[in-house]
Amino acid sequence: MDLQDQLKNLFPDMVSEDVSNETADNGDNLWIQDDPIICKYEKRKGKPITILEGYTGATEDFKQLAKELKTKLSVGGSFKDDKIIIQGDYRDKIMNILKDRGFKVKRVGG
């Protein structure tokens, strides 16, 4: 008897919701645009950063994309002024992740 069965026995009136479908659909509803996302490399205060800009969709979608990138790369970063700032030089990895998601990406600088 697993946890779901035990919960059904304790609360027979409750309708169970399938949580696995919600998490699977979470990342697939981003706005795919025609113009490429620009992936830049800069140094600020002597430390390398990667900047993504040029997304034309909703701000919430871009924030979701920033969170996903930071999680996949296990790095810090932020979202400011419609730009994603990732700590470190991860242009190649970010470009591969975005291309797999269906985005067009243009590499700028270096």
N, C-alpha and C positions, 0 to 999 in steps of 0.2 A: 504494500500500500504506500503510494508516494504522497507527497505533500498536497497535491491537487485533490486526490481522493479524500484525504483527511479534512481538507477545507470544505469539500462538498458535504461531508457527513455533519460537520459542525454548523454550516450555514446552507441548508438546502434551498432557501428562497433566493439566495444571491445568484446572479447570472455571471458566469466567469467570462472575462474578456481575454482575447488572445493577444498577449503582450509581444510575442515574437514578430508578428506582422507589423506592428507599429515601429519597432526598431529597424526592421529591414527596409521599410519605406522611407525612413528618416532622411537619408542622404540622397535619394534619387529625385527629389522634387526641386532641384536648383534650376534657376533660369540659365539656359545655355544661349549665349549671345553670338552675334555675327562677328563683331570686332574682337581681336585677340586681347587677352589679359597681358599686361606688360610686366615682366619679371626683371627687376633691376637689382644690381649689387652696389652697395655703398659702404663706406666706413664712417662711423660716427664715434667720435672720441676714441679713435684708434681700434674700434671693434667692428668686425664685419656684420652687416645685416642684409637681409633680402627683403625687397619691397615689391608687393603685388598691387597694381592699380589698373584702372580702366574697366572695372566691372559695371555694367549698366543695369543690373537687376535690382531687386529690393535689398535694402541695407541688412535686414535680418538674414537673408540668404548668404550674404557676404560674410556676416559674423559667424554663421554656422560653418561656412567653408574655412574660415580662419581657425575656428576651434578644432575642426577635423584635421587640418594640416598640422597644427601644433601637437595634437595628440599622436598622429602617425609618426611625426618626426621626433617626438619626445624632446621638444625644445620650448623655450619661452617666446613670447611675442605679444603683440597688441593689435588692436584695430582702432585707427584714428584717421579722421578726415577722409573717409572712403578709401583707405589704404590698409593693407595687411602688412605688418612689420614683423618679420621672423628673425630671431637672433641667430646669426651664423650664416655661412654661405651654403645654402641648400638649393641653389637654382636648378640643378639637374634633377634632383629628387622631386622637387615641387612641380617642375614642368612635366615629369613623367606621371605624377599623380593626377594633375589637371588634365593631361591628354587622355588618360584612362577614363576620366569622368566625362569626356566629350568636349572639353573646352579647347579653344585655340589659344596658344601661348606664344608670345614673342619675347625673345631674350634680348635685353638691352644692357650694354656696358660689360666689357671684359669678356 
